[in-house]
Amino acid sequence: MSADAYRFERATCRRGLREFLGLTDRLYADEPRHVPTPRQQIRQWWQDGIPMYVLRDATGTVVGRTTLHTDAAFDAKIGRRCQLFGLTEFTAPAARPLFDAISAHADPDRDLLFGPVALLPNQAGGVITSGYAERGFVDSAWNPAHYAAAYEAYGFQRRFESDTWICPVPTPAEAAPPVRVDPDGARIELHRGDVRRLDDQLDLLRGMLNDSFAQLGYYTPICAWQLRRQTDGLAYLLDESLLLYLTRDGQPVAFTLCVPDISEFMVAVRGDLHLVNQIRLLGTRRRYRREAVLIVKGVVPEYQGRGYQRLLSTHLHHNLHTAGYTALRSTYVGRDNPASAAQYRRLGGRPLHGYTFYAKER
């Protein structure tokens, strides 16, 4: 089909938004490996003014979609003026017309196309480049093999190559070690999640997250309202024993956040967590406590290398086993971060999916 036969339109009304959302329902109708982004999150971004576009073929059928957005903090981080794109899905024949449209409609002042991100690399997005037989999971991508091939045929280059991981939850050889006093006399204390204090605890985690991830090439600091948006609804899903952090003489220094893996539920409801489905999930949440997803972990830079993350991991795995979990999945870990990968290998873990973002000079 000629490129002229396609139309690229911004979704400016609710009908357009429904068509934007409906594309993944069709593309992945019989594909349980793909876990959709929550519809409520996408609708919120649309209401916030994030530009969303659909690509139509000659019959008017939506065959591709994407966002086109920018972020000043990300530009500053990588030192380029980036045209970001995300939530990007397409049929195989529509790949080149969609990329042509992204390039044509990008801000002319932007010199680098970067994506797919939703809305930033440290939030979600990405393309898997291997491990297609393995299912995806919440906060992670799954796509067919023709996606990576299409990006690379168009001239996109891989950026921030990573892997997702899966680790078994073994029976602990012994009880989790007690809290301790460091050689310099500092008191180390372990804390766990508390839904009654979740907002305060998330604020503590945000400070540690920004400090510990600042050295990563893709990470931009997250502000309080962004974190609240990303964790909206976490209270009804949280397993309090899987949110852990350490304080050193009362100051937070290390953290880990896992959530039960509700991927199966998300697939069944096509990512629609409206109120009734939230109530259904709440009523059946014990069913989704066989596997967990490690969302994020870190140690503030000045205290890295002191064994704090290993101490947290020991307690986390003890709690996972006690609660009956059998596996722990991890969102993507950069291949330039061998220390994190080594922790997973020590636990008997293996990579699940190759993972990448893509960039293309304009």
C-alpha positions, 0 to 999 in steps of 0.5 A: 500500500502506498504511503499516501494511502495512510492518514495520521491523525491526532486523537482529539475526542473520546472516539479517537481515544477509544480507537487508540485504546482499541488497537491493542485489543485487536493486535493482541486479542489472542496473545496472553503474553502481552500485558496492556498498559492500564487504560486509566493511565493512558486516559489520564495522560490524554486528559493531561494533554499528551498528544496521541495519534492513530494511523489509518489505512485506506479503509479507515481502520486504525493500524498504528498508534503513538504519542509524540511528546517531549520532556525538558528533564530528559533533554538535559539528562542526555544533552539532546533535544529529543522528540519522544514517542511512546505507547507505539503499536502497529501491524507489520505493514504499517511500521514504515508508514508509522515511522514516516509519520512520526518523523514528519510530525516531530517538532522541527527543533528536535534533532533525535527521535527516542522511544518508545517510552511511556512517558519516560524510560524510567517509567515504562516503554521499550521493545523486547529483542529476544525471549519472545516465548516468555510472557510479559508482565506488569510494568514491562514490554512484550511485543512480537519479533517484527517490532525490533526488526522494523525499528532497525530496518528503518535506521533506529539504533539501540539505546540502553540495552537491558534484560528482564529477569526471573528468579526462583524463590528458594526455601531460606537456608536460615532465618533472615539476619537481624538488624545490625550496628555497622562498624562505625557505630551506626544503627541499621533498622529494617522497615516494611510497607504500611498502607496507612503510611504509604504516602509518607513511605513513598516520599522516602522512597522517592528521595532514595530513588532519585539519589541512587538512580541519578548515575544511570544514563536514562534516568530523570528525577521524579517529583512527588506528583509523578510518583503519586500518578505512577503508584495510584492504586498501589494501596489496594495491591500492595503486599506490605512485606514486599516494600522494604527499606533500611535506615541508618541512624534514622536516615533512609539509605536503601530500598526495594519495592515489589508488587504481586504479579497481576499480569494474568488479571490485566490480560483478562480485563484488557488493562481496564482497571475501572472500579468494578474490576478493582473490586474484583481484583481486591476480592481475588488478590490471593490468587495473584500471590504466586509470583511477584514483580520487582519494580525498583531497588536502590542504595543512595550513592554514599552508602553503596558497597556496604552490603545494604542491598544484599541485606534487603534482598535476604529479607525480601526473599525470606518474606516472599517464601513465607508468603508462598511466592514461587518466583520473582520477576524483575523489570529491565536491568541495564547491561551496563549494571553488572552488579545487579545482574550478578545479584540475580545470578546468585539467586539462580535467576536467568534473563527473560527478555532482551530489552532496548529503547531506540534512537534515530538522528533526524 
